[in-house]
Amino acid sequence: MSPTTGRAAGRRGPRRLARILVGLRAAAVLLPVAATCACGTFAPPASSSRPPQPAPRPAAAQPKRGCQATFVPSYFYSGGGWIQAMTTRPAPGVMLLNVDNGVGSAPLAHFKTLVDRAQAAGITVLGYSSTLNGQRPAAEVEAEVAKYKAWYGVNGIFLDLTRGTASELSYYRQLASYIRGTVPNAVVWMNPGTYPDQSFMSIANVVLVFEGSYASYLQDQVPGWISQYQPDQFAHVIYATPPPDLAYTVRLSRERRAGYLYVTNLPGSPNPYSAMPGYWAQEASAIQANC
């Protein structure tokens, strides 16, 4: 779920929030890709053994019991998109801050103002950092985390481009530990864009387990082990969703235990996250209709 900016367009790969690279200057920003969730019918539970203990989940990061919450990959510079998201009622539970395919080289007052306003509205704001599928040096990610905290006072970090394989566990445990030691009551999201090795559920507060098109979402297969976790530990992002199918998509995501959801009508190419969804107000209302 990566962004792209006017300075340099990022390459696009499989539908991952990290796959569109964003770059921004004061007047032009890279627009990141939102994560999508491709969920399908439940498979029988893979194991009856006790699952790994989940990471502590700060109250600010959780939908109310029995509810879903919206989240917004706000990887755009425009304050208009931010304000549209944060002033909608009900407001999103989480917004993602991506300055320049990461924190950028210097703090920008424009974003600090938007982050402060979002937090004042009760929204959790997470800084964006790509891990390049576990290949980026941990020290680089940690330096970015420290800047996000110092410059913008974020509530946590969204780790993008995470494959979710068992071989990466120690790397992500180290990053999660650093984030929680740097940001008070930190919220950690990870984006494999698909269902990861189950052990990752013990690291992140929320795992983005689907990022893709509506057509792909209809075909997605959901592992049985997700029933061992609370919905507020899973997020889905679905793009290219026709307006007539919005209500059905929300219902299907609820059946698939998505506690956080972002749906957009924008197509997967060139960038489904370049603007807010055309039906944002209806989406926000539908997602929290059962609260």
C-alpha positions, 0 to 999 in steps of 0.5 A, spaced: 500 500 500 505 504 497 504 512 495 506 515 488 507 523 488 508 528 483 516 528 484 516 520 482 511 515 480 512 509 484 512 502 480 506 498 481 506 491 483 500 486 486 495 490 489 498 492 496 498 498 500 505 498 499 506 497 491 505 504 489 510 508 491 509 516 493 513 522 493 511 529 495 513 536 495 510 541 499 505 542 493 505 535 490 504 528 494 505 521 492 498 517 493 499 511 496 495 505 495 490 502 500 490 495 502 484 491 500 481 484 503 480 478 498 476 474 503 472 468 501 469 462 505 471 459 511 475 453 511 475 448 517 480 450 522 487 448 521 489 447 528 485 446 535 491 448 539 492 455 542 494 460 538 499 465 539 497 470 544 495 477 540 499 483 542 496 488 546 491 493 543 490 500 545 483 502 546 484 507 541 485 502 535 479 498 536 472 498 534 467 498 539 465 491 540 460 488 535 462 494 530 466 495 524 470 501 523 473 505 517 480 507 516 483 511 510 490 510 507 490 518 506 497 518 502 495 524 499 497 531 500 491 535 499 488 537 506 481 537 502 481 529 502 483 529 510 478 534 512 473 530 508 475 523 512 475 526 519 469 530 518 464 524 516 460 521 521 462 516 524 469 518 523 474 513 521 478 509 526 484 510 523 488 514 518 495 513 515 500 518 514 505 517 508 509 524 507 514 522 502 514 514 501 515 515 508 517 520 513 520 525 508 527 529 509 524 534 514 517 536 518 512 539 514 507 544 518 501 542 513 501 535 515 502 536 523 496 541 522 492 535 519 495 530 524 493 534 530 486 535 527 485 528 526 487 526 533 483 531 536 477 528 533 479 521 536 482 518 530 488 514 531 494 516 526 499 511 524 505 513 520 507 509 514 514 505 513 515 500 508 519 494 510 521 492 503 518 485 504 523 484 510 529 486 506 530 494 509 535 495 514 531 495 521 535 501 523 532 505 517 525 503 519 527 505 526 530 512 524 523 513 520 519 511 526 523 516 531 522 522 526 514 520 525 514 521 533 518 527 533 515 531 527 508 529 527 506 525 534 503 519 531 499 514 535 503 508 531 506 505 525 503 502 519 509 497 516 508 496 509 510 490 504 511 485 509 510 478 506 508 475 513 512 468 512 515 465 519 522 466 517 521 474 518 518 473 525 525 476 528 525 482 524 518 484 525 518 483 533 524 487 533 521 493 529 514 492 533 518 492 540 522 499 538 515 502 535 512 500 542 518 503 546 518 509 542 511 511 541 507 511 548 501 506 547 503 505 540 499 501 535 502 497 530 499 495 523 502 490 518 500 489 511 502 482 508 496 484 503 494 476 504 493 472 510 500 471 513 503 465 518 499 465 524 505 467 528 504 474 526 498 475 530 502 475 536 506 481 533 501 486 530 495 490 533 492 489 526 494 485 520 491 487 513 490 481 510 487 483 503 488 488 498 485 487 492 479 488 487 472 487 488 472 481 483 478 478 487 475 479 493 469 475 491 474 469 490 478 470 496 479 464 501 479 465 508 483 460 513 479 457 519 484 460 524 481 467 523 476 465 528 481 464 534 482 472 533 477 478 534 475 482 528 479 488 530 485 484 529 484 484 521 483 489 516 481 489 509 481 494 503 477 493 496 478 497 490 474 497 484 468 496 487 461 498 483 457 503 487 451 498 487 455 493 490 458 497 496 452 494 501 454 487 499 461 488 500 460 491 507 456 485 509 461 480 506 467 483 510 463 483 516 462 475 515 469 475 514 471 478 521 474 484 518 474 489 524 477 495 519 475 496 512 476 501 506 472 500 500 473 505 494 470 505 487 476 507 484 480 502 479 486 498 481 490 502 475 493 507 476 492 508 483 486 506 487 488 511 493 489 518 489 482 520 492 477 519 497 471 514 495 466 517 491 461 514 496 465 515 502 459 518 506 455 512 504 460 507 506 462 510 513 454 509 515 454 502 512 460 500 515 458 502 522 450 501 521 450 495 526 453 499 532 
